[in-house]
Structure formats: structure tokens, C-alpha cells
Amino acid sequence: MNPDAASIATIEAEIEVCKPNCEKFGWEISEINNSELSFSVKMFSPIDREIFLIRIDFKNYPEWPLLIEFIESDTGLVGTRRAYPLSKKFGHFFHSHPCICHPASRKAYTGYSNVHQDWNLSSWKQNPQVGSLVNLNAILEAIFFRINNEEVYAGRMK
């Protein structure tokens, strides 16, 4: 199986696992773009009804972590601070760079944002900080938890 086909098969299976949470929390997962190896997820914060649009690129997944990028839902601008949620605590998961600062987010690595030049893409699942965020559903749950909890969520970055 070629690497792109393996990535597509893996992500299709992981999207299936997300379906109960899509129904429960109102997440909307787009169709997969097989040529770009990407899809998007739309979720909203029940606290302030902010809509967050997340683009997920999965080339070389699961060998490499997902490339998770937020998009401004009203302008379509990708990766701006305004596209990202802001956290009050629990570290800097939503990093002001802006990116998700976690081993499960490719954007935190060298060659993307360079926030963690000490992390290795190909051994991301062995990073001691990865915890349980080793699949799509767990990553989306972590994002949703942070935009659904008044002790954590501080609106949208400015």
C-alpha cells in the first residue's frame, strides 16, 4: 500500500470513531480531499457560540502527527491568531505563536512553527508529553474540552 493510501485508510477509520462525538457535540467533519490529504472540522464553543474551523492535513499520518491549523470562519484566513481559541490555563495548548503546542500537532515542530525544535516528527507517539492524544478523536476531544470549559476557555485570540 502506498503511503498516501495508508494515510487515507487510517484517517477514514479514525473519522468513523469520531461520529458519536459529532452527533453528541455538533462537530461537522467535511469530506476528505484525497488529492490534498486534508479535511476540515467545524466546532463551536457552547460558552460564547464562537465557531472554530479546523483544517487537518494528514500526509504521512500516522507516521507523522496531524498538521492542525485553524481558519478564520468569516474571512478564510489560515493560521492567524484570530483563528485560534485562547486558553486561560492548562499550559499553552493553544500557543500564541499560533499553533497547538503539543506533540500531536505537526505545526509545533521544526520546519513548521519551530516552537519545539527538540521534538522528532517520526517518533511523536513516543514523546512523553503526547499522553493519550494519539488519534483524531482524542485530539478533537482535547480541543473541544478547551473551548467548552469556562475555567479554560478565554474566547478567541486577538
VENGIGI-V536189 format. One record per backbone hydrogen bond with DSSP energy under -0.5 kcal/mol. NH is the residue of the N-H (numbers start at 1). CO is the residue of the C=O. Records with the same first field share a line. If there is no record, write none. Layout:
NH=CO + CO
This chain:
6=2
7=3
8=4
9=5
10=6
11=7
12=8
13=9
14=10
15=11
16=12
17=13
18=14
19=15 + 16
21=18
22=18
23=19
24=20
25=21
26=22
27=21
28=42
29=27
30=28 + 40
33=38
34=32
37=33
38=33
39=56
41=54
42=28
43=52
45=50
46=44
47=147
49=45
52=43
53=71
54=41 + 52
55=69
56=39
57=55 + 67
58=37
61=58
64=60
66=104
67=57
68=66
69=55 + 67
71=53
72=77
76=72
79=70
83=80
84=80 + 81
86=155
88=152
93=90
95=93 + 99
98=95
99=95
101=93 + 99
102=100
105=102
106=66 + 104
108=105
109=106
110=116
112=109
113=107 + 109
114=109
116=108
117=114 + 115
119=116
121=119
123=120
124=121
126=123
127=123 + 124
130=127
133=130
134=132
139=135
140=136
141=137
142=138
143=139
144=140
145=141
146=142
147=143
148=144 + 145
150=148
152=149
153=149
154=86
157=84
